[in-house]
Amino acid sequence: MAEKAIKEQEQRHLEHVLTEIKKAKTRAEERIKTAKNDIEDINQQTNDIHLNTTTYSGMMDTAMSFRAQQQMLDERHNSWQHAADHLATLQRLEQKPYFARIDFKEKGADKPESVYIGLASFSDQPDHFLVYDWRAPISSVYYEGKLGQVSYETPVGPQEVDLTLKRQFQIKDGTIVTIFDTDEQVGDQMLLEALGNHSSTKMKSIVTTIQRTQNEIIRDTKDDLLFVQGAAGSGKTAAVLQRVAWLLYRYRGHLTSSQVVLFSPNQLFNDYIDQVLPELGEHNMVQMTYFQFANRRVPGLHVQTLAQRFAASQDETNKNAQRLLTSLRYFEATGRYAKHLGHANMRFRNIMFNGKVFISKDKIREIYYSFNNNYKLGNRLDGTKEELIKYLNHRVSTEMRSKWVEERVQSLSKEELDTLFANEPREFESDDKEFKFLARKIVMQAFEPIKRAINHNQWLNINGQYLHLLRVTPKLVNLADYGLTLDQWQAFVDQTKEGLKKRQISATGITIYLYLYDLITGKHGQRDIRYVFVDEVQDYDPYQLAYLKFRFPRAKFTLLGDLNQAIFTHENSKSLLRQLSTMFDPEKTKVVQLTKSYRSTKQITDFTKHILLDGEAIEAFDRDGDLPQVIESGTFDGSVDTLVATLQKYQQEHDQVAIIGKTLEDSEQLFKALEQRGVKTTLIRTENQRLVKGTIIVPSFLAKGLEFDAVIVWNANNQQYHGDDERQLLYTICSRAMHELTLTAVGKVTPLLDQVPANEYELINK
Ligand SMILES: Nc1ncnc2c1ncn2[C@@H]1O[C@H](COP(=O)(O)OP(=O)(O)OP(=O)(O)O)[C@@H](O)[C@H]1O
C-alpha cells in the first residue's frame, strides 16, 4: 500500500479508537456521578435513622441499620474508586491511545492478527481489545527482535508467532504525525528523537522505545538475582523503573507497590525518578536511600552522611580494616559470633530506677543464661523479658513499703486522688486497705518506664556488644589476610570506640551494628517485601548486600550498577560481583550487560569512555553533537570568567545546565564567585534539597544517577583529579551530560585525560 493510503487508513483507525475511548469516558463519568449520588443518599438515610436506645431490641435494630448502610457505602465507594481509576486511564489514553502496531500469525492460524500497543489496555466490548497494555505478554514481541519467527513468554509457557509487521506511530492531538515501519528492534529513528529531547528535573518513561536487552531485564521472572551491569547512561535506571511497572501488572492482585523497595543513591535521585511510575499509571514503590533505611532504626546514633563519607580521608590501615569489615567473610563471622553469644559474652546494662540500680546486669545475665543451652537468641531474649517483667511485678509489693511511697500517698491532692481512683468504688474496709490501693497505683505508675525499658530491650548493651565483636575479630578472621597487624587492629577499634562515645558510627559500622542487633533480638526481616531493587550497587559492599538479603528474605533482587562508577568503594567494587555470586543460587542468577550508552551524544560518550582505562566496550549511540571542550585558565578568576561565558552559551540553548564541583567546598567557593559576578545559580548542598529548573551547582557525590542537558565540570585540574582513584569519579560526572560538556581547569587539566585521543575534544588555553 502506498504510504499515503497507509496513513489515511491508520488515521481512520485512530479516530475509531478515539471515539470509543470518548464513549467509555462518558460511561465512566456517569458511573462516578451515580456512585456519588448514591453515597449522598445513603449518608442522608444514615442521618435519618431513628436512634432507638430505650430497649435492647431497639438498640439491635439501630445497630443493624447502621451496619447495612455502612456496607452499602463501602460498596459505592469501591465502585467510585474503580470508575475514577478507569477514567484516569482513559484520559491518559485519549492523549495517546497507542504507539505501535504489530501484525503476526499464530501457529496454525490462517490470517494474521493486528494488535495495537499503548500505555494501558482498552476494550470496547468484553475481550475485544482495541489497545493492549505494553506489559501484556503479546506486546513483548514488539520489543523482542526482528520480523519473522519470534517467541514470547506467557503465564502458560513460551509461544511462537510469525511477526509480519512492526509499525510505530507518533500521535499528537488525535492526529498521526509520523509512521515508521521497521524490521529492526525498535527503530533508531524514534529513539533518536526521544534522546534528542531536553532533559528536565524529572525522569521520563521509555515505554515506546525500550530496547531488546532492556526488555529482557524488564520481563525477567525466573531469577532470584538479576544483576544489571551497564555503562553510564545505558538505561539501567530507566529499564528498572519499567520493570517495577511491569511486575505490578504481571502479578496484579498479588503484588502491590508497597511490597517493592528501591534503594537509591541519594534523595535527589528519589525526587528525580518519582514521576515515572505515576506517568505509567502505577503507584510508586517504597523508595529510600540506604542511609535512611539504616538511620531510622538507630535514632540515637549519627551515621556518617554521604558528604562525610566522601570527604573522609583514609589511611592504609583504615582501608584494610574497611576491606575486612565489608567482606562477606565478616558477615559470616558476625553470624558465628552471635551464635556463640547463646553461651557467653553477652553484654547487658543495669536497669535503673530513681538513680539507683534496680535490676543489675549480673542479675540479667543470670536470667539470660538460665535457659536451656539450645535456646535460640530470640527465644532467650523473649524468655528474659518475661522473667524481668515477672520480677518487676514481684517488686511492686516491696516497693509499696518504701518511704517515698508513703510520703507520696500522704501528699496526694484531690485531683490526683480522683485520677487514681478513676471509676473504682472508694469504699474500703480499713485505712490500711485504702493506703495499699493507692500505694500500688503509685508504684505501678512509677514502674512504667522500667516496663518500657524491659520491653524495648534497653537492658541490652548493643554498643558494648558491637565493640566486643570488633575486639574479638582477630579470633574470627585472619587479620593478615587483610594486611593488618594486631596492633593496627586494636588502634582501629579504639578509634571506633571514641567515635561511639560521641554517638558517631561509620557507614560500614552501622550495617554490622544492625545485623548484630537483629541476630540478638531474633528478628526475621520483612517477609512481605517481594522485590528489592538496588541502584548504583557498586557503592554498596558485600556485607551490606548480604544484610539486605537477610532483611528481605523472601525478596527477589535486581541490582543495577556500573563498576566504573564506584565513587565510594573504589577498588573493592571489582570483588563485589565475585562475592555476590556466592550469595545466590547460580541457577537463579542472571547477569545482563548493557554496553550501549543512550544518554549522551556520540562525541561525549567517546570522550568519557576514554577517561576509563578499560572503557572500550562502551558503545556510543549514534547521535551527533559538539566535541567536548577543555578550557585551561591561568588563574581562578580567569577560570570563573570562562565558566560564565560557557554557561551563558549553554543557557541560551538548554533548560537544565549543571556545574559539577568535586567537593562541597569547591562548589560553595564557585557559587560565591558567581554570585559576586551577578550570575544566578542554585547550589545543591545536601541530598535533601530539590532539583530545580535552571542552572545548578552540585558536588560530585550528589550528581549520581542524574542527567543534564549540559554539564560544566568545575576545575578539573591536576590537583583536584590526580590519582587513579579519581578516574571513576571524573567519568561519572562527565557522563551526566546529554548534549554538551565542558571541563574547566585552573592551571593544567588533569592527567586523567592523557589517554583521551586529542581529536575527541577541543583544548582551549585562556
Ligand atoms: N530505550 C530507551 N529509550 C529512550 N531513552 C532511553 C532508553 N534507554 C535509556 N534512555 C535514556 O537514556 C538516559 C540514561 O538512562 P538511565 O539514567 O536509566 O541510565 P543509567 O544506566 O541508569 O545511567 P547512570 O549509570 O549513568 O546513572 C535517560 O535519559 C533515559 O531516558
The ligand as a MOL file (V3000), in Angstrom:
LIG
                    3D

  0  0  0     0  0            999 V3000
M  V30 BEGIN CTAB
M  V30 COUNTS 31 33 0 0 0
M  V30 BEGIN ATOM
M  V30 1 N 15.2400 2.5660 25.4670 0
M  V30 2 C 15.3590 3.8510 25.7060 0
M  V30 3 N 14.5720 4.7230 25.0580 0
M  V30 4 C 14.6660 6.0480 25.2850 0
M  V30 5 N 15.5130 6.5970 26.1390 0
M  V30 6 C 16.3210 5.7650 26.8170 0
M  V30 7 C 16.2890 4.3520 26.6380 0
M  V30 8 N 17.1940 3.8120 27.4570 0
M  V30 9 C 17.7650 4.8300 28.1230 0
M  V30 10 N 17.2520 6.0000 27.7460 0
M  V30 11 C 17.5930 7.3260 28.2390 0
M  V30 12 O 18.9780 7.3900 28.4790 0
M  V30 13 C 19.2510 8.1640 29.6300 0
M  V30 14 C 20.0720 7.3640 30.6040 0
M  V30 15 O 19.3040 6.3600 31.2070 0
M  V30 16 P 19.4600 5.9380 32.7130 0
M  V30 17 O 19.5780 7.1350 33.5660 0
M  V30 18 O 18.4440 4.9330 33.0040 0
M  V30 19 O 20.8890 5.2520 32.6190 0
M  V30 20 P 21.7500 4.5560 33.7380 0
M  V30 21 O 22.3110 3.3550 33.1170 0
M  V30 22 O 20.9590 4.3980 34.9600 0
M  V30 23 O 22.8590 5.6580 33.8990 0
M  V30 24 P 23.8980 6.0040 35.0540 0
M  V30 25 O 24.5390 4.7340 35.4870 0
M  V30 26 O 24.8320 6.9040 34.3530 0
M  V30 27 O 23.1330 6.7050 36.1050 0
M  V30 28 C 17.8970 8.5780 30.1820 0
M  V30 29 O 17.5890 9.8590 29.7050 0
M  V30 30 C 16.9500 7.5740 29.5960 0
M  V30 31 O 15.6530 8.1000 29.4600 0
M  V30 END ATOM
M  V30 BEGIN BOND
M  V30 1 1 1 2
M  V30 2 1 2 3
M  V30 3 2 2 7
M  V30 4 2 3 4
M  V30 5 1 4 5
M  V30 6 2 5 6
M  V30 7 1 6 7
M  V30 8 1 6 10
M  V30 9 1 7 8
M  V30 10 2 8 9
M  V30 11 1 9 10
M  V30 12 1 10 11
M  V30 13 1 11 12
M  V30 14 1 11 30
M  V30 15 1 12 13
M  V30 16 1 13 14
M  V30 17 1 13 28
M  V30 18 1 14 15
M  V30 19 1 15 16
M  V30 20 2 16 17
M  V30 21 1 16 18
M  V30 22 1 16 19
M  V30 23 1 19 20
M  V30 24 2 20 21
M  V30 25 1 20 22
M  V30 26 1 20 23
M  V30 27 1 23 24
M  V30 28 2 24 25
M  V30 29 1 24 26
M  V30 30 1 24 27
M  V30 31 1 28 29
M  V30 32 1 28 30
M  V30 33 1 30 31
M  V30 END BOND
M  V30 END CTAB
M  END
